[in-house]
Amino acid sequence: MAARRGSPVNDGTVAKVLEGLKAAMLIDEQEGVYRVNDPILRTLLLTGRIT
């Protein structure tokens, strides 16, 4: 999957990514709220240090 910063992403793409992350057990969903289980991924997302 290729993406460019600032380009719009459709709902289907977001749903696929979320399902993949859930299947890999990197995130959990409860009542429509997602939680990042992986501490390394959580840190990257919270600090914005993704290039």
JOCORHU-V54048 format. One record per backbone hydrogen bond with DSSP energy under -0.5 kcal/mol. CO is the residue of the C=O (numbers start at 1). NH is the residue of the N-H. Records with the same first field share a line. If there is no record, write none. Layout:
CO->NH ; NH
This chain:
4->7
10->14
11->15
12->16
13->17
14->18
15->19
16->20
17->21
18->22
19->23
20->24
21->26 ; 27
22->25
26->37 ; 38
28->35
30->33
33->30
35->28 ; 37
38->42
39->43
40->44
41->45
42->46
43->47
44->48 ; 49
48->50
49->51
